[in-house]
Amino acid sequence: MEEKTSRPARFTAIAAVAVTAVLLFAPLPAGGLGIWQGQILDFGHVPLFAVLVVALRAGMGPPLYRPLGAALALAGIAEVIQPFVGRTGDWLDLLRGALGAFSAAAAIRAWESRRTRLQALAFLVLAVALPLGPIAEAAPYVMDTLESQRAFPVLATFSTDRELLRWERSQATLSRSSDGGHVDFLTGPGEYPGVALRPGVGNFSGYRWLCYEFRVVGAPVALATSVRTGTGAPDRTAHADVQQQYASGSHVARLDLEQLAAQGRPERLDLSDVRAVILFMVRPQQPRTIVLTRVWLEP
């Protein structure tokens, strides 16, 4: 005899599907996500589809394959539709959603099998093990973000390998050693090789100076710095660039943020919403190297 479901349970299931659809299909602000926010958004597929399976199981009743199949179908459809609504389809997100769905299904079976201890334990172990991959993937980003927020207004010290996660590379390499972060600007098809720091705290208002300590290895370099911020429009950013020649050896650069803000294009920089600090070179004729020691803000 099929188990009957209550009206509140059916309403909860419908609401869960609606909320899941909104979260999957609502467009995201272009440029609004930093590295760690993107990682958390990816990991969010795990709990999202786990909760969806639980809600659908309550609303649809047994057998369990029906809510599980519905959740997996929605996960697949989402990745097909997302490119058409301003999102990025990624089959790894389907995998993450599937792991969350199967984890929830295993937890439900563990509860339903609780009178058979060995079987319940096996399902419980499966429920815990399935999301371990996505957790291990997201955990370093979360830890680095928390560390960067505690260290603010220091933006980087290269004291841990995790700090490298807050940097993006474009025709450049970045590695860490005992003396700092080694940046190699490479030649190639790109005109502006560089590295971009995505700060854990993007509110630079109240600070006047952007500072970084570094050492030039070999011949002098023309090193450029770009500060990029959000604007009133979610799909645009503003930027200001400054370039200076540095001789071989150690230096401390101090850039006037107020001056940079006034030079922002296409509009004044919003220093309360800094998206990236980029160090780059313009069409280098040969690979060049600098060693970054520290990046910080001063009032």
LUMDRENLUM-562295 format. One line per 5 residues: number of its first residue (from 1); for each residue x, y, z of N, C-alpha, C. Coordinates in steps of 0.2 Angstrom, whole numbers, plus 5000, padded with zeros to 4 digits. Example, Ala and Ser with C-alpha at 12.3 -4.5 7.8 and 13.67 -1.06 7.14 Angstrom:
2
1	5066 4972 5039 5062 4978 5039 5066 4984 5039  5064 4989 5035 5068 4995 5036 5064 5000 5039
//
This chain:
299
1	5004 4994 5000 5000 5000 5000 5004 5006 5000  5003 5011 4995 5007 5017 4995 5006 5022 5000  5012 5024 5003 5011 5029 5008 5008 5036 5006  5004 5038 5010 5001 5045 5008 5005 5051 5011  5005 5056 5007 5009 5062 5009 5004 5067 5011
6	5006 5072 5016 5001 5077 5018 5002 5083 5013  4997 5087 5014 4997 5093 5010 5003 5098 5011  5004 5099 5018 5010 5103 5019 5017 5100 5016  5017 5093 5016 5023 5090 5013 5023 5091 5005  5018 5091 5002 5017 5092 4995 5019 5099 4993
11	5016 5104 4998 5018 5111 4997 5025 5112 4997  5028 5109 5002 5036 5110 5004 5040 5108 4998  5037 5102 4995 5041 5099 4989 5040 5104 4983  5035 5107 4982 5034 5112 4976 5038 5118 4977  5038 5120 4984 5042 5126 4985 5049 5125 4984
16	5051 5119 4986 5059 5117 4985 5061 5117 4978  5056 5115 4974 5058 5115 4967 5058 5122 4964  5053 5126 4966 5053 5133 4964 5060 5137 4966  5061 5136 4973 5067 5139 4975 5074 5137 4972  5074 5130 4970 5080 5127 4967 5080 5130 4960
21	5075 5131 4956 5075 5134 4950 5077 5141 4950  5075 5145 4954 5077 5152 4955 5084 5152 4956  5087 5148 4961 5094 5148 4962 5098 5146 4956  5096 5142 4952 5099 5139 4946 5099 5143 4940  5093 5147 4939 5092 5150 4933 5093 5158 4934
26	5093 5161 4940 5093 5168 4940 5100 5170 4938  5100 5175 4934 5107 5178 4931 5111 5181 4937  5118 5180 4936 5122 5182 4941 5125 5189 4939  5127 5194 4943 5130 5200 4941 5137 5198 4938  5138 5200 4931 5144 5199 4928 5150 5202 4932
31	5155 5199 4933 5161 5201 4937 5160 5202 4944  5154 5200 4947 5153 5201 4954 5155 5196 4958  5158 5190 4955 5160 5185 4960 5168 5184 4960  5170 5184 4966 5178 5183 4966 5179 5175 4966  5185 5174 4967 5187 5167 4966 5184 5162 4971
36	5184 5165 4978 5181 5160 4983 5173 5160 4982  5170 5166 4980 5163 5166 4979 5161 5161 4974  5165 5160 4969 5163 5156 4963 5164 5148 4966  5169 5147 4970 5170 5140 4973 5164 5138 4977  5162 5143 4981 5156 5142 4986 5150 5141 4982
41	5149 5145 4976 5143 5144 4972 5143 5137 4969  5149 5134 4967 5150 5128 4964 5148 5122 4969  5151 5123 4975 5149 5118 4981 5142 5118 4983  5139 5124 4982 5132 5125 4984 5127 5120 4981  5129 5117 4975 5125 5112 4972 5124 5106 4976
46	5129 5104 4980 5129 5099 4984 5123 5099 4990  5123 5104 4994 5117 5105 4999 5111 5106 4995  5111 5110 4990 5105 5112 4986 5101 5106 4984  5104 5101 4981 5101 5095 4978 5100 5090 4984  5104 5090 4989 5102 5086 4995 5096 5088 4998
51	5095 5095 4999 5088 5097 5002 5083 5096 4997  5084 5096 4991 5078 5095 4986 5076 5088 4986  5081 5083 4987 5079 5076 4987 5074 5075 4994  5077 5078 4999 5073 5077 5006 5066 5080 5005  5065 5086 5002 5059 5089 5001 5054 5085 4996
56	5057 5083 4991 5053 5079 4986 5051 5072 4989  5055 5069 4993 5054 5063 4996 5048 5064 5001  5048 5069 5004 5042 5071 5009 5036 5072 5005  5036 5075 4999 5030 5077 4995 5028 5072 4991  5032 5067 4988 5031 5062 4983 5030 5055 4987
61	5033 5054 4993 5033 5048 4996 5037 5043 4992  5037 5037 4995 5041 5031 4991 5038 5029 4985  5042 5026 4980 5048 5024 4981 5053 5029 4981  5059 5028 4983 5064 5034 4984 5067 5036 4977  5067 5031 4972 5070 5033 4966 5066 5038 4962
66	5060 5040 4964 5056 5045 4961 5058 5052 4962  5059 5054 4969 5062 5060 4970 5069 5061 4968  5073 5055 4969 5080 5055 4967 5080 5057 4959  5076 5053 4955 5076 5054 4948 5074 5061 4946  5069 5064 4950 5067 5071 4948 5072 5076 4949
71	5076 5075 4955 5081 5080 4957 5087 5079 4951  5089 5073 4949 5094 5072 4944 5092 5075 4938  5086 5074 4936 5083 5077 4930 5084 5085 4930  5082 5088 4935 5082 5095 4936 5089 5098 4936  5094 5094 4939 5101 5096 4938 5104 5096 4931
76	5102 5090 4927 5104 5090 4920 5101 5095 4916  5094 5097 4917 5091 5102 4913 5094 5109 4914  5096 5110 4921 5099 5116 4923 5105 5118 4919  5109 5113 4918 5116 5114 4915 5115 5115 4907  5109 5113 4904 5108 5114 4897 5105 5121 4896
81	5101 5123 4901 5097 5130 4900 5102 5136 4903  5106 5135 4908 5110 5140 4911 5113 5145 4906  5117 5142 4901 5120 5147 4896 5115 5152 4892  5109 5150 4892 5104 5155 4889 5101 5160 4894  5103 5160 4900 5100 5164 4905 5105 5168 4909
86	5111 5169 4905 5117 5172 4908 5121 5169 4913  5120 5162 4914 5124 5158 4918 5129 5154 4914  5133 5150 4917 5138 5146 4914 5136 5138 4915  5135 5135 4910 5133 5128 4911 5140 5124 4912  5140 5119 4917 5146 5116 4919 5144 5109 4921
91	5146 5104 4917 5144 5097 4919 5147 5095 4926  5152 5098 4928 5155 5097 4935 5150 5099 4940  5146 5104 4939 5140 5106 4943 5135 5100 4943  5134 5097 4938 5129 5092 4938 5132 5086 4942  5138 5085 4942 5141 5080 4946 5140 5081 4953
96	5142 5088 4955 5141 5090 4962 5134 5089 4964  5129 5091 4960 5122 5090 4962 5120 5083 4963  5123 5079 4958 5121 5072 4959 5124 5069 4965  5130 5071 4967 5133 5069 4974 5129 5071 4980  5126 5077 4979 5122 5079 4985 5115 5075 4985
101	5112 5074 4979 5106 5070 4979 5107 5063 4981  5112 5060 4979 5113 5053 4981 5115 5053 4989  5119 5058 4991 5120 5058 4998 5114 5059 5002  5109 5063 5000 5103 5064 5004 5099 5057 5004  5099 5054 4998 5095 5048 4997 5098 5042 5002
106	5105 5042 5002 5108 5037 5007 5106 5039 5014  5106 5045 5016 5104 5047 5023 5097 5045 5024  5092 5046 5019 5085 5044 5020 5085 5036 5021  5089 5032 5017 5089 5025 5018 5092 5023 5025  5097 5027 5027 5100 5025 5034 5094 5026 5039
111	5090 5032 5038 5085 5033 5043 5080 5027 5043  5078 5026 5037 5072 5021 5036 5075 5014 5038  5081 5012 5038 5084 5006 5040 5087 5006 5047  5085 5011 5051 5088 5012 5058 5087 5006 5062  5082 5002 5061 5081 4996 5065 5086 4990 5063
116	5089 4991 5057 5094 4986 5055 5101 4990 5055  5104 4989 5061 5110 4993 5062 5115 4993 5057  5117 4987 5055 5123 4987 5050 5121 4990 5044  5115 4989 5041 5113 4992 5035 5112 5000 5036  5109 5002 5041 5109 5009 5043 5116 5012 5043
121	5121 5009 5046 5127 5012 5046 5131 5012 5039  5129 5007 5035 5132 5007 5029 5130 5013 5024  5123 5014 5025 5120 5020 5021 5123 5026 5024  5123 5027 5031 5126 5033 5034 5133 5034 5032  5137 5029 5031 5144 5030 5029 5144 5033 5022
126	5140 5030 5018 5139 5032 5011 5137 5039 5010  5132 5041 5014 5129 5048 5014 5135 5053 5016  5139 5051 5021 5145 5056 5023 5150 5056 5017  5152 5050 5014 5157 5050 5010 5156 5053 5003  5150 5053 5001 5149 5055 4994 5151 5063 4993
131	5149 5067 4998 5151 5074 4996 5158 5076 4998  5162 5071 5000 5169 5073 5003 5173 5076 4997  5172 5074 4991 5176 5077 4986 5175 5085 4985  5168 5087 4984 5167 5094 4984 5169 5098 4990  5168 5095 4996 5171 5098 5002 5178 5099 5002
136	5182 5094 5000 5189 5095 4999 5191 5100 4994  5187 5101 4989 5189 5106 4984 5187 5113 4986  5182 5114 4990 5180 5121 4992 5184 5123 4998  5186 5118 5003 5188 5120 5009 5194 5124 5009  5199 5123 5005 5205 5128 5005 5203 5135 5003
141	5198 5136 4999 5196 5143 4997 5193 5146 5003  5189 5142 5006 5185 5145 5012 5190 5147 5017  5195 5143 5019 5200 5144 5024 5204 5150 5022  5206 5151 5015 5210 5156 5013 5206 5163 5014  5200 5163 5012 5196 5169 5013 5195 5171 5020
146	5194 5166 5024 5194 5168 5031 5200 5171 5034  5206 5168 5032 5213 5171 5033 5214 5178 5031  5212 5179 5024 5213 5185 5021 5208 5191 5024  5202 5189 5027 5198 5194 5030 5201 5196 5037  5204 5191 5040 5207 5192 5047 5213 5197 5046
151	5217 5196 5041 5223 5199 5039 5222 5206 5037  5216 5208 5034 5215 5214 5031 5217 5220 5036  5220 5225 5034 5222 5228 5027 5228 5225 5024  5231 5220 5027 5236 5216 5023 5233 5212 5018  5235 5212 5011 5231 5208 5006 5235 5202 5004
156	5241 5202 5005 5245 5196 5003 5252 5196 5007  5254 5190 5009 5261 5190 5012 5264 5183 5010  5261 5179 5006 5263 5173 5003 5266 5168 5009  5263 5168 5015 5265 5164 5020 5262 5157 5020  5257 5156 5016 5255 5149 5015 5253 5148 5007
161	5253 5142 5005 5252 5140 4998 5245 5142 4997  5240 5142 5002 5233 5143 5001 5232 5151 4998  5237 5155 4999 5237 5162 4997 5237 5162 4989  5240 5157 4986 5240 5157 4979 5233 5157 4976  5229 5154 4980 5222 5153 4977 5218 5160 4976
166	5220 5165 4979 5217 5171 4978 5220 5175 4972  5225 5172 4968 5228 5175 4962 5226 5172 4956  5224 5176 4951 5223 5173 4944 5229 5175 4940  5231 5170 4935 5237 5171 4931 5234 5172 4923  5238 5176 4920 5236 5177 4913 5243 5178 4909
171	5245 5172 4906 5252 5172 4902 5257 5174 4907  5256 5171 4913 5261 5172 4919 5261 5166 4923  5266 5165 4927 5266 5160 4932 5267 5163 4939  5265 5160 4944 5266 5163 4951 5267 5157 4956  5272 5157 4959 5274 5151 4964 5277 5154 4970
176	5276 5150 4976 5278 5153 4982 5285 5150 4985  5289 5153 4987 5295 5151 4991 5296 5154 4997  5302 5153 5000 5303 5156 5007 5304 5164 5007  5306 5166 5001 5307 5174 5000 5301 5177 4997  5295 5174 4996 5289 5177 4993 5286 5174 4987
181	5282 5178 4984 5279 5175 4978 5283 5177 4971  5285 5172 4968 5289 5173 4962 5284 5173 4956  5284 5179 4952 5280 5180 4947 5284 5181 4940  5282 5176 4936 5286 5176 4929 5281 5179 4924  5283 5184 4921 5279 5187 4915 5282 5184 4909
186	5277 5181 4905 5280 5177 4899 5278 5180 4893  5282 5179 4888 5281 5182 4881 5276 5177 4878  5272 5179 4873 5267 5175 4869 5262 5179 4866  5257 5176 4864 5252 5180 4860 5248 5186 4864  5248 5185 4870 5245 5190 4874 5249 5197 4875
191	5246 5202 4875 5249 5209 4875 5251 5211 4882  5247 5208 4887 5247 5210 4894 5248 5205 4899  5253 5201 4899 5254 5196 4904 5254 5199 4911  5251 5195 4916 5251 5198 4923 5247 5193 4927  5247 5195 4934 5243 5191 4939 5238 5196 4942
196	5233 5193 4944 5227 5197 4947 5226 5195 4954  5226 5199 4959 5224 5198 4966 5217 5199 4967  5213 5194 4969 5206 5195 4971 5206 5196 4978  5205 5201 4981 5205 5202 4988 5199 5199 4992  5201 5196 4998 5195 5193 5002 5191 5199 5004
201	5193 5205 5005 5189 5211 5007 5190 5216 5002  5185 5218 4999 5185 5222 4993 5184 5230 4995  5183 5231 5001 5181 5238 5003 5187 5242 5005  5190 5245 5000 5196 5249 5001 5195 5256 5003  5189 5258 5004 5187 5265 5006 5190 5266 5013
206	5192 5272 5015 5196 5273 5021 5203 5272 5021  5206 5270 5015 5213 5269 5014 5215 5273 5009  5221 5276 5009 5224 5281 5004 5229 5277 5000  5233 5273 5003 5238 5270 4999 5238 5262 4998  5239 5260 4992 5240 5253 4990 5247 5252 4989
211	5250 5248 4993 5257 5247 4994 5259 5239 4992  5265 5239 4989 5267 5232 4988 5275 5232 4988  5278 5227 4991 5285 5226 4992 5287 5221 4987  5292 5222 4983 5294 5217 4978 5302 5218 4977  5304 5213 4973 5311 5213 4971 5311 5212 4963
216	5315 5216 4959 5316 5214 4952 5322 5210 4951  5321 5205 4948 5326 5200 4946 5329 5202 4939  5335 5203 4939 5338 5205 4932 5337 5212 4930  5336 5213 4924 5336 5220 4921 5330 5223 4923  5330 5230 4923 5324 5234 4925 5318 5232 4921
221	5312 5233 4924 5306 5232 4921 5301 5238 4922  5297 5238 4917 5291 5243 4917 5285 5239 4919  5284 5240 4926 5278 5236 4929 5272 5241 4930  5267 5238 4927 5260 5242 4928 5256 5239 4933  5252 5243 4936 5247 5241 4941 5240 5243 4939
226	5235 5239 4939 5228 5241 4937 5224 5239 4943  5219 5244 4945 5214 5243 4950 5207 5243 4947  5204 5237 4948 5197 5237 4945 5192 5236 4950  5186 5240 4949 5181 5240 4954 5174 5239 4950  5169 5238 4954 5162 5238 4952 5160 5245 4950
231	5154 5245 4946 5151 5251 4944 5144 5251 4946  5140 5256 4944 5133 5256 4946 5129 5250 4941  5132 5248 4936 5130 5243 4931 5133 5237 4933  5129 5231 4934 5131 5225 4936 5136 5222 4931  5135 5223 4925 5139 5220 4920 5145 5224 4917
236	5147 5229 4921 5153 5233 4919 5158 5234 4925  5164 5235 4924 5169 5237 4929 5172 5244 4927  5175 5247 4932 5179 5253 4930 5187 5251 4932  5191 5254 4929 5198 5253 4930 5203 5259 4929  5208 5259 4933 5213 5264 4932 5220 5261 4932
241	5225 5263 4928 5231 5260 4927 5237 5265 4928  5242 5262 4931 5248 5266 4932 5254 5262 4930  5259 5265 4927 5265 5261 4925 5271 5265 4928  5276 5261 4930 5283 5264 4932 5288 5259 4931  5294 5263 4929 5300 5259 4928 5304 5257 4935
246	5306 5251 4936 5309 5249 4942 5316 5246 4940  5321 5248 4943 5328 5245 4942 5328 5238 4946  5334 5235 4944 5335 5228 4947 5336 5229 4955  5333 5225 4959 5334 5226 4966 5327 5226 4970  5327 5228 4976 5321 5229 4980 5318 5236 4980
251	5311 5235 4980 5307 5242 4980 5301 5241 4984  5298 5247 4986 5291 5247 4989 5287 5252 4985  5282 5250 4982 5278 5254 4978 5272 5257 4982  5270 5263 4982 5265 5266 4986 5261 5270 4981  5255 5267 4979 5250 5270 4974 5245 5274 4978
256	5243 5280 4976 5238 5284 4979 5231 5282 4976  5227 5279 4980 5221 5276 4978 5216 5282 4976  5216 5288 4980 5212 5293 4978 5213 5296 4971  5220 5296 4969 5222 5298 4963 5220 5293 4958  5221 5287 4959 5218 5282 4954 5211 5282 4953
261	5207 5283 4959 5200 5283 4958 5198 5289 4954  5201 5294 4954 5199 5300 4950 5201 5299 4943  5205 5294 4941 5207 5293 4934 5204 5287 4932  5199 5284 4935 5195 5278 4933 5192 5279 4926  5191 5274 4923 5188 5274 4916 5183 5267 4916
266	5177 5268 4914 5174 5273 4911 5171 5278 4916  5172 5277 4922 5170 5282 4927 5174 5281 4933  5173 5285 4938 5177 5285 4944 5177 5278 4948  5183 5276 4950 5183 5270 4954 5179 5270 4960  5175 5265 4961 5171 5264 4968 5176 5260 4972
271	5179 5263 4977 5184 5260 4981 5181 5256 4987  5174 5256 4987 5171 5251 4992 5170 5245 4989  5171 5244 4982 5170 5238 4979 5175 5236 4974  5181 5235 4977 5187 5233 4973 5187 5226 4971  5187 5224 4964 5187 5217 4962 5193 5214 4961
276	5198 5218 4959 5205 5215 4958 5210 5220 4958  5216 5218 4960 5222 5222 4959 5227 5218 4954  5229 5221 4949 5232 5217 4944 5239 5220 4943  5244 5216 4943 5251 5218 4941 5253 5215 4934  5255 5219 4929 5256 5217 4922 5261 5220 4919
281	5263 5218 4913 5268 5221 4909 5265 5222 4902  5268 5226 4898 5265 5228 4892 5270 5225 4886  5268 5220 4883 5271 5217 4878 5279 5216 4879  5281 5212 4884 5288 5211 4886 5291 5207 4880  5297 5209 4879 5301 5206 4873 5304 5199 4876
286	5305 5198 4882 5308 5192 4885 5305 5191 4892  5305 5185 4894 5302 5183 4901 5305 5188 4906  5301 5190 4911 5304 5194 4916 5301 5192 4923  5305 5193 4928 5303 5190 4935 5303 5195 4940  5298 5195 4945 5298 5199 4951 5297 5194 4956
291	5299 5196 4962 5297 5192 4968 5293 5197 4973  5287 5195 4974 5282 5199 4978 5283 5197 4985  5284 5202 4990 5285 5200 4997 5278 5201 5001  5275 5207 5000 5269 5209 5003 5265 5214 4999  5258 5213 5000 5254 5218 4997 5249 5221 5003
296	5248 5227 5004 5244 5230 5009 5242 5237 5008  5237 5239 5012 5234 5246 5012 5236 5250 5018  5237 5256 5017 5238 5261 5022 5233 5267 5022  5232 5270 5028 5227 5275 5028 5230 5281 5025
//
